[in-house]
Amino acid sequence: MNAFKNRDDYLASETSLSADGNPPILKMAEREDWTMFRSVDGLQQKAGVPAAQLRRLVLKELADNALDAGGKVDVGLTPGDPDRFFVKDDGPGLDGTPEEIAELFSIARPMRSTKLLRLPQRGALGNGLRVVAGAVLASEGSLVVITRNRRIVLRPEADGSTTVVKVTAAKLPHGTRIEIGFGPALPCDPNPFEWAQAAAAAAHDGAVYEGRSSPFWYDAPQFHELILAYGSQPLRSLIAQLDGCSGGKAGGIVAAAGLDRMACERVTRKQAKTLLIIAREHARPVNPERLGAVGRGAFDQCWYAIERSTANLGSTEPKAEVPFVVEAWAHKINDKGDPTLTMMVNRTPVTGEIDIYRNANKDLVVHGCGVRHFFEGAPTKGAYGIVVNITTPYCPITSDGKAPNLEPFVEEIGAVIVRATKKAQRAAPKDGRVSQKDIVFEHLNAAIASASGDGEYRFNERQIFYQLRPIVLEKTGQPLLIGNFKAILTDYENETGEIDGMYREPRGSIYHPYRHETFPLGTLMVEDYERPIWTFNKFVYIEKEGFSEALKESGWPERHDCALMSSKGFTTRAVKDLVDKLAEHDEPVTVFCVHDADAYGTMIYQTFQEETKARDARKIKIINLGLEPEEAIDMGLPVEDVEEKDRRKAVADYVPDEWAEWLQTKRVELNAMTTPEFVAWLDDKMADYDKLIPPSAVLDAELDERVETRIRAALTEQILREAGFEERVAAAVAAVEKPDAAALEKGVKRLFKRQPDAEWRDHIKAIAEAAEARFRKTGSAP
């Protein structure tokens, strides 16, 4: 037996005969990664799909690139040849010479490092065009690129390059058309356009993320990999591409990490971790809402559901905080058969195998791509066509073929599938007599699409009502009343979740202490709500709107550092959303509820705190201040008799049995107290809760800012006074040549002709800006 000190000794031994005269040992074979693209077997491994799906994968990759170029994308067969396909877009066309375009289709071309910069966009590894070229090479097919009035015939070569065979003139000044032919080595596909068409359907609807990659989207090891991928480029130039780190901040971040003037390739893993922590201090986590969404209108005649969340991913701290949006579209095909699932990530179908079926309990099961979960609550029979899309800056992948690991998103996937299929089941045609509720459910999706402009605009419930009212009248012969419609809508949302994009009119108000700000409390307001920092540490909800004004006038919110919320009766969705938003804020807050001493009032508190079918429970404990029946009686407040009805009044679970019985026939209103009594009662309730004192760092920062602001103002005033600033301004303004009133009026009219949505002040502003520009340039105003 021979022993070798190292690999070189072993390789050298292969070229000589062994001691006994036997033939030399065969030399150990070596091959580069790209050579796997030269055969169908290797291409299946690198692409992550079986040979029978390679055609649809290639067309999807071409469609994805075309969709990235913007505009409309067409895919189809070249006339007269069932093995020759085309993908065409109306984008700007491909830059570069024919040889540079050929390089894009080289199987030996390195994967682009920009794919490591995490963004909610199509693509994961930069393998797409290598798969296209590999399919042509492995099947002895053909490849033509037509762009910018040139028809370029290409031939991928076994050495990894792609050769320009021929260039001729073509009539295509805009966009790009790629024609690809597959040889017999690639099996025929009964539906080769399925993935490309799904990508095209989801491409341009809804809103997309316009921001930069966030440092919160990486864990430490992956951030190090991102840095190393940029090789000899300056570290500062990479950091400047991150959200919150652009401009001069990039230099400060790099310097703070002790890495000034360093090239990316020299950064160690420990240094990368320090750099990531510092970069996060300059950025804010990206809310999932900022990622946008495809929207309900992408797939016609389908019912829609959406969920948003954030996943913590990675192997070490600090872990990646990855926001994501999961959407589902479903339609019922028939009452028998199995459901089908098209899974997409960032608006393009995944290539990993994934299936959906029912288990023995008739629950829907999703199996594949890291998921094997069943989801209760979906319809237990019937065939449904389901499409799911995940929008996220990072989806873990398990192979070169971009097979995703969907396990981090599984709960939200299940939630949207259940809700979308339940909506589809409700809307499916039924035998026998139909009710107004059946008609509303059947046509609700179309009404929402109409009211929202196919998901482009927000809408309110009355807009849907007016869309559905004539349909219900025609189908049932009975008018749809707004009260019944709202009840139907509530039933629908309780069963399937809230309707995305619909807002409710304000039904209450919110008041901030010290700022003396009062806002109408509605869903749109809550979405944009920004809590004023270190202004209050309590929030009280009162079911009576009238008491808020009395409390504001008495200075009660300021005495207790307490914001006020009020609405009529039960807490609205906006109130609950606002409380959930406060619970997620960095500053602590205590939330209280005040209500009448009646059955209805106890349920106001209970439904405020607890989970309903439409939404989860509050994320913070709400303190019930009452009024409770026992204390109302102790206070000597007048008791009212309530008419006892056949149906028992609902009473909250926290109420003792004897008082639950009392509330069936008795009540005491908050209004039974005078204003002085109410204020004193509420003061007593708050006696155990301290006023707000922020942390010492906040106190120090506030003092520094206030001192600097006042000194700056005083010093600015002194400098301007000594320089004769006001006199110089007056002289410069007096020297400005201004048009007279008649000329101004003519200018405004011309503006309106050019720009109908302009305001007359826009013309005045333009003249003033021109005067400023002349002054900056010449030092004089004329």
MORAPE-V83395 format. One record per residue. RES is the residue in one small letter. OMEGA is omega as a letter, one per 20 degrees, with the letter a starting at -180 (none if undefined). NEAR is the number of other ideal C-beta (glycine too) atoms within 12 Angstrom. D_CENTER is the distance of its C-alpha to the mean C-alpha in Angstrom with 2 decimals. Layout:
res: <RES	RES>
omega: <OMEGA	OMEGA>
near: <NEAR	NEAR>
d_center: <D_CENTER	D_CENTER>
This chain:
res: <m	n	a	f	k	n	r	d	d	y	l	a	s	e	t	s	l	s	a	d	g	n	p	p	i	l	k	m	a	e	r	e	d	w	t	m	f	r	s	v	d	g	l	q	q	k	a	g	v	p	a	a	q	l	r	r	l	v	l	k	e	l	a	d	n	a	l	d	a	g	g	k	v	d	v	g	l	t	p	g	d	p	d	r	f	f	v	k	d	d	g	p	g	l	d	g	t	p	e	e	i	a	e	l	f	s	i	a	r	p	m	r	s	t	k	l	l	r	l	p	q	r	g	a	l	g	n	g	l	r	v	v	a	g	a	v	l	a	s	e	g	s	l	v	v	i	t	r	n	r	r	i	v	l	r	p	e	a	d	g	s	t	t	v	v	k	v	t	a	a	k	l	p	h	g	t	r	i	e	i	g	f	g	p	a	l	p	c	d	p	n	p	f	e	w	a	q	a	a	a	a	a	a	h	d	g	a	v	y	e	g	r	s	s	p	f	w	y	d	a	p	q	f	h	e	l	i	l	a	y	g	s	q	p	l	r	s	l	i	a	q	l	d	g	c	s	g	g	k	a	g	g	i	v	a	a	a	g	l	d	r	m	a	c	e	r	v	t	r	k	q	a	k	t	l	l	i	i	a	r	e	h	a	r	p	v	n	p	e	r	l	g	a	v	g	r	g	a	f	d	q	c	w	y	a	i	e	r	s	t	a	n	l	g	s	t	e	p	k	a	e	v	p	f	v	v	e	a	w	a	h	k	i	n	d	k	g	d	p	t	l	t	m	m	v	n	r	t	p	v	t	g	e	i	d	i	y	r	n	a	n	k	d	l	v	v	h	g	c	g	v	r	h	f	f	e	g	a	p	t	k	g	a	y	g	i	v	v	n	i	t	t	p	y	c	p	i	t	s	d	g	k	a	p	n	l	e	p	f	v	e	e	i	g	a	v	i	v	r	a	t	k	k	a	q	r	a	a	p	k	d	g	r	v	s	q	k	d	i	v	f	e	h	l	n	a	a	i	a	s	a	s	g	d	g	e	y	r	f	n	e	r	q	i	f	y	q	l	r	p	i	v	l	e	k	t	g	q	p	l	l	i	g	n	f	k	a	i	l	t	d	y	e	n	e	t	g	e	i	d	g	m	y	r	e	p	r	g	s	i	y	h	p	y	r	h	e	t	f	p	l	g	t	l	m	v	e	d	y	e	r	p	i	w	t	f	n	k	f	v	y	i	e	k	e	g	f	s	e	a	l	k	e	s	g	w	p	e	r	h	d	c	a	l	m	s	s	k	g	f	t	t	r	a	v	k	d	l	v	d	k	l	a	e	h	d	e	p	v	t	v	f	c	v	h	d	a	d	a	y	g	t	m	i	y	q	t	f	q	e	e	t	k	a	r	d	a	r	k	i	k	i	i	n	l	g	l	e	p	e	e	a	i	d	m	g	l	p	v	e	d	v	e	e	k	d	r	r	k	a	v	a	d	y	v	p	d	e	w	a	e	w	l	q	t	k	r	v	e	l	n	a	m	t	t	p	e	f	v	a	w	l	d	d	k	m	a	d	y	d	k	l	i	p	p	s	a	v	l	d	a	e	l	d	e	r	v	e	t	r	i	r	a	a	l	t	e	q	i	l	r	e	a	g	f	e	e	r	v	a	a	a	v	a	a	v	e	k	p	d	a	a	a	l	e	k	g	v	k	r	l	f	k	r	q	p	d	a	e	w	r	d	h	i	k	a	i	a	e	a	a	e	a	r	f	r	k	t	g	s	a	p>
omega: <r	r	a	a	a	a	a	r	a	a	r	a	a	a	a	r	r	a	a	r	r	r	a	r	r	a	a	a	r	r	r	a	a	a	r	a	a	a	r	r	r	a	r	a	a	a	r	r	r	a	a	a	a	r	a	r	r	r	r	a	r	r	r	r	r	r	r	r	r	r	a	r	r	r	a	r	r	a	r	a	a	r	a	a	r	r	a	r	r	r	a	a	a	r	r	r	r	r	r	r	r	r	r	a	r	r	r	a	r	r	a	a	r	r	r	r	a	r	r	a	r	r	a	a	a	a	a	a	r	r	r	a	r	r	r	a	a	a	a	r	a	a	r	r	r	a	r	r	r	r	a	r	a	r	r	a	a	r	r	r	r	a	r	a	a	r	r	r	r	a	r	a	a	r	a	r	r	r	a	r	r	r	a	a	r	a	r	a	a	r	a	a	a	a	r	a	r	r	r	a	a	a	a	r	r	a	r	a	a	a	a	r	a	r	r	a	a	r	a	a	a	r	r	r	r	a	a	a	a	r	a	r	r	a	a	a	r	a	a	r	a	r	r	a	a	r	a	r	a	r	r	r	a	r	a	r	a	a	a	r	a	r	a	a	a	a	r	r	r	r	r	r	r	r	r	r	a	r	r	r	a	a	r	r	a	r	r	r	a	a	a	a	r	r	a	a	a	a	a	r	r	r	a	r	a	r	r	r	r	a	r	a	r	a	a	r	i	a	r	r	a	r	r	r	r	r	r	r	a	r	a	a	r	a	a	r	a	r	r	a	r	a	a	r	a	r	r	a	r	a	r	r	r	a	r	a	r	r	a	r	r	r	r	r	r	a	r	r	r	a	r	a	r	a	r	r	r	r	a	r	r	r	r	r	a	r	r	r	r	r	a	r	a	r	r	r	a	a	r	r	r	r	a	r	a	a	r	a	a	a	a	r	r	a	a	r	a	a	a	r	r	r	r	r	r	a	a	r	a	r	r	a	r	r	r	r	r	a	r	a	a	a	a	a	r	r	r	r	r	a	a	a	a	r	a	a	r	a	r	a	r	r	r	a	a	r	a	a	r	r	r	r	a	a	a	a	r	r	r	a	a	r	r	r	r	r	r	a	r	r	a	a	r	a	a	a	a	a	a	r	a	r	r	r	r	r	a	a	r	a	r	r	r	r	r	r	r	a	r	a	r	a	a	r	a	a	a	a	r	a	r	a	r	a	r	r	r	r	r	r	r	a	r	a	a	a	a	a	r	r	r	a	a	a	a	a	a	r	a	a	a	r	a	r	r	r	a	r	a	r	a	r	a	r	a	r	a	r	r	r	r	a	a	a	a	a	r	r	r	a	a	r	r	a	r	r	r	a	a	a	r	r	r	r	a	a	r	a	a	r	r	r	a	a	a	r	r	a	a	r	r	a	a	r	a	j	r	a	a	a	r	r	r	r	r	r	a	r	r	r	r	a	r	a	a	a	a	r	r	r	a	a	a	a	r	a	a	r	r	r	r	a	r	a	a	r	r	a	r	a	r	r	r	r	r	r	a	a	r	r	a	r	a	r	a	a	a	a	a	r	a	r	a	r	a	r	r	r	r	a	r	r	r	a	a	r	a	a	a	r	r	a	a	a	r	r	r	a	a	a	a	r	a	a	a	r	a	r	a	a	a	r	a	a	a	r	a	r	r	a	a	r	r	a	r	r	r	r	r	r	a	r	a	a	a	a	a	r	a	r	r	r	r	r	a	r	a	r	r	r	r	a	r	a	r	a	a	a	r	a	a	none>
near: <5	15	8	15	10	10	12	12	14	16	18	17	22	20	15	16	12	14	10	7	8	11	11	15	17	11	13	14	9	9	14	15	22	30	24	28	44	31	25	33	18	27	41	29	26	35	41	29	34	22	27	18	33	43	44	37	45	47	45	47	44	47	44	41	36	40	38	29	28	19	20	19	37	25	37	25	21	22	10	8	16	17	26	26	39	33	44	35	34	21	24	17	28	32	15	19	16	28	18	19	33	33	27	34	44	33	42	28	28	20	26	19	21	22	25	30	32	41	34	39	31	36	33	39	32	26	37	43	39	41	49	46	45	49	50	46	42	35	32	21	32	29	45	36	46	34	36	26	19	27	26	37	28	41	26	40	24	22	16	27	22	36	26	29	20	19	23	17	13	22	14	27	16	21	29	41	37	47	35	47	30	38	22	15	24	37	22	20	27	12	20	34	29	25	37	39	29	37	42	35	32	42	34	25	29	33	23	27	30	13	30	29	35	37	44	38	43	40	32	30	24	32	46	31	25	38	44	25	26	30	19	16	23	24	39	33	22	41	45	27	33	39	33	28	36	24	16	14	25	32	23	23	34	34	19	22	31	17	32	19	14	27	20	32	20	19	35	21	21	18	26	38	29	25	41	43	24	29	43	32	20	29	28	19	25	37	24	29	25	25	38	33	40	41	36	43	31	34	36	18	24	37	45	49	42	41	35	27	28	30	32	21	30	27	18	20	16	29	25	37	32	35	41	47	43	42	48	51	42	43	28	32	23	17	16	12	15	20	39	29	39	37	42	45	44	39	45	44	42	43	42	33	26	31	21	37	25	27	18	9	13	19	24	42	28	37	23	26	38	26	36	19	27	25	38	19	25	40	34	22	21	28	26	41	30	46	46	55	52	47	44	45	44	43	42	33	25	23	24	29	35	36	31	38	27	38	23	31	44	33	21	36	47	33	31	47	51	38	42	46	46	37	41	39	32	32	34	28	18	17	8	7	12	23	20	32	29	27	33	39	36	31	34	38	39	26	35	39	33	23	31	29	18	24	33	20	20	24	30	25	34	21	26	35	32	20	27	39	26	16	28	33	17	16	24	22	12	17	19	33	17	18	14	23	31	21	19	32	34	25	22	36	29	21	26	38	31	30	38	36	32	31	32	34	23	27	25	36	33	42	37	27	31	22	18	17	22	24	27	25	38	28	32	23	29	29	20	18	28	16	27	24	20	24	29	36	30	37	44	41	47	47	39	32	28	23	37	36	20	27	37	31	17	21	18	32	41	24	22	32	31	40	44	43	48	40	36	21	23	28	38	36	38	36	44	39	32	41	39	29	29	33	24	20	24	15	24	23	35	30	38	33	41	40	42	36	42	39	32	25	40	36	30	39	37	27	33	43	33	22	16	23	20	24	25	21	20	32	21	26	17	35	25	29	37	38	40	35	36	20	21	32	20	15	24	12	28	17	23	19	14	22	12	16	11	7	9	13	25	21	30	30	16	20	29	16	12	13	27	24	17	28	36	27	20	29	34	33	27	37	25	24	29	16	23	14	21	32	25	18	29	34	22	17	28	27	14	13	26	14	20	28	13	21	15	10	11	18	15	13	16	19	15	15	15	14	14	15	14	14	14	15	14	14	14	16	15	13	13	16	14	12	13	13	16	14	14	18	16	13	17	22	19	14	18	20	16	18	19	11	11	10	16	20	16	15	25	25	17	17	23	17	12	14	15	10	8	19	14	18	13	20	26	22	17	23	24	20	14	21	24	17	13	19	22	13	12	13	12	17	24	17>
d_center: <63.30	62.10	59.99	57.83	56.79	53.66	51.82	53.95	57.14	55.80	54.96	58.33	60.11	58.73	60.91	64.24	66.33	66.37	69.56	70.91	70.46	67.55	65.08	62.33	59.05	56.44	54.08	50.60	48.10	45.10	42.27	39.12	35.68	35.47	38.64	36.74	35.41	39.03	39.63	37.98	38.18	36.52	33.90	32.89	32.39	30.38	28.27	27.75	29.00	32.53	34.75	34.36	30.67	31.15	31.62	28.33	26.58	28.31	27.41	23.72	23.83	25.62	23.23	20.22	22.18	23.21	19.73	18.80	21.84	20.40	22.10	23.56	24.46	27.48	28.71	32.13	35.62	38.18	41.10	43.89	42.29	40.25	39.28	38.05	34.52	32.70	29.18	29.07	26.61	27.35	25.81	28.01	29.88	30.53	32.05	35.07	38.42	39.00	39.54	36.23	34.44	36.44	35.16	31.57	32.91	34.90	34.42	35.64	33.07	31.17	27.47	25.52	24.40	21.41	19.70	19.93	17.72	14.34	11.62	9.02	12.05	14.80	17.60	18.35	22.03	23.41	25.79	25.20	28.19	30.38	29.89	30.86	33.94	34.82	34.86	37.21	39.41	39.62	40.47	42.68	40.58	40.04	37.45	37.53	35.23	35.89	34.43	35.87	39.08	39.80	40.14	39.84	41.14	39.88	41.21	39.42	42.14	42.87	43.10	39.35	39.70	39.26	42.24	42.45	45.02	45.41	44.03	45.07	44.17	41.67	40.48	36.74	36.07	32.30	29.76	30.51	32.08	32.44	35.11	35.37	38.18	38.27	41.56	43.01	41.73	38.26	38.55	37.72	34.46	34.72	31.19	30.39	27.86	25.61	22.85	23.13	22.99	19.89	18.11	19.57	18.52	14.78	15.09	15.15	13.64	10.69	8.75	8.10	7.55	11.04	11.59	13.67	13.61	13.67	16.78	14.97	13.65	17.35	20.14	23.57	25.01	22.15	22.12	25.85	25.43	23.19	25.93	28.75	27.29	27.94	31.63	33.95	31.45	31.48	29.09	28.35	27.02	24.37	23.33	23.09	20.20	17.94	15.74	18.24	21.15	22.22	25.71	28.34	26.06	26.06	29.84	29.88	27.49	29.60	32.79	31.75	31.33	34.78	33.59	34.57	35.58	34.62	33.59	30.58	32.87	34.92	32.26	32.92	30.46	31.58	31.07	27.57	26.68	28.23	26.44	23.00	23.87	25.07	22.09	19.78	22.19	21.37	17.56	15.11	12.37	8.89	7.15	3.93	3.95	4.86	3.01	4.16	5.79	9.42	10.86	14.09	16.47	16.04	18.68	21.66	23.37	20.71	19.38	15.70	13.67	10.10	9.23	6.75	8.58	9.86	12.74	15.83	17.27	20.42	24.18	25.15	24.20	22.17	19.66	16.27	13.43	10.59	7.06	5.81	4.99	8.58	10.25	14.03	16.71	20.32	23.76	27.10	29.58	32.65	34.10	35.08	33.67	30.75	27.02	25.31	21.89	20.03	17.35	14.90	12.65	10.72	12.66	15.99	18.19	18.99	22.66	23.41	25.44	23.71	25.44	25.24	28.39	30.00	31.91	35.26	33.70	31.83	28.41	25.84	25.65	23.17	25.03	24.20	21.82	22.37	21.98	24.94	24.01	25.20	23.39	25.58	25.33	24.73	27.69	30.57	31.91	31.21	29.54	25.90	23.96	20.43	17.53	14.48	11.55	9.36	6.67	7.48	9.72	12.46	13.95	17.57	20.18	23.73	25.74	26.38	25.32	21.68	21.94	18.84	19.17	16.77	18.37	15.67	13.45	16.53	16.39	13.14	14.57	17.73	16.38	14.76	17.87	20.20	18.79	18.58	22.06	23.52	22.52	24.07	27.12	27.58	27.46	29.87	33.37	35.89	39.66	41.88	41.40	37.95	36.89	34.86	32.10	32.26	32.07	29.12	27.17	28.29	27.26	24.28	21.67	23.69	24.17	20.47	19.98	23.00	22.15	18.66	19.86	18.03	14.71	15.11	16.28	16.16	19.31	21.61	23.66	26.85	25.53	24.94	28.36	30.12	28.62	29.93	33.20	35.33	34.10	35.06	38.39	39.19	38.40	40.02	42.41	41.11	39.08	35.65	35.84	32.94	33.70	33.70	30.52	28.69	30.16	29.03	25.47	25.59	26.99	24.27	21.46	23.56	23.82	20.47	17.96	16.84	16.32	12.86	13.42	16.92	18.27	21.65	24.31	25.14	27.66	28.45	28.17	27.30	29.74	29.41	32.74	34.44	32.16	33.56	30.31	29.78	26.63	26.20	24.01	21.57	17.97	17.05	18.94	17.26	13.70	15.22	17.70	18.76	21.47	24.55	25.37	28.46	29.70	29.95	29.81	30.31	28.85	31.12	30.33	33.38	33.66	36.15	35.03	38.57	38.85	36.11	38.34	41.28	39.37	38.10	41.64	43.11	40.73	39.62	35.93	37.21	39.88	37.37	34.26	32.51	29.96	30.71	28.74	30.58	30.23	32.57	32.95	30.17	27.03	24.41	20.77	20.18	22.63	21.08	17.54	19.22	21.16	18.22	16.64	20.10	20.38	17.47	19.14	21.47	24.47	26.37	26.93	29.19	28.53	31.56	32.34	35.51	36.83	40.10	42.49	42.11	40.55	37.74	37.05	36.87	34.25	32.21	31.99	31.40	28.55	26.99	26.95	26.55	24.12	24.25	23.28	20.44	18.96	19.74	22.43	22.04	21.04	24.19	27.83	29.08	32.78	34.92	37.50	39.25	41.41	43.00	46.21	48.45	47.77	48.09	51.54	52.48	51.63	53.97	51.42	52.57	51.50	50.74	51.65	48.95	49.98	49.79	48.27	48.62	45.06	44.40	41.95	38.93	39.30	36.88	37.57	38.52	41.50	44.88	46.70	49.49	47.19	45.03	48.31	49.18	45.93	46.88	49.57	48.99	46.48	46.41	44.16	42.80	44.65	47.88	47.59	48.68	46.32	48.33	48.25	44.51	43.83	46.33	44.86	41.33	42.81	44.44	41.21	39.59	42.63	41.16	37.94	38.25	37.13	34.39	35.50	32.73	33.13	35.83	33.48	31.86	35.41	36.54	33.65	34.17	37.89	37.45	35.18	37.58	40.65	39.24	38.17	41.67	43.57	41.55	42.29	45.97	46.34	44.66	47.02	49.99	49.22	48.68	51.83	53.95	52.71	53.60	50.04	50.52	53.70	52.05	49.12	51.64	53.67	50.72	49.49	53.06	53.26	50.29	51.42	49.66	49.97	51.91	50.60	51.55	49.71	46.62	46.71	47.11	44.20	41.92	43.05	42.33	38.81	38.19	39.45	37.09	34.08	34.36	31.34	32.83	34.58	38.17	37.18	35.29	38.73	40.22	37.35	37.90	41.62	41.03	38.62	41.30	43.89	41.77	41.27	45.04	45.79	43.53	45.17	48.78	49.03	50.47	49.05	51.15>
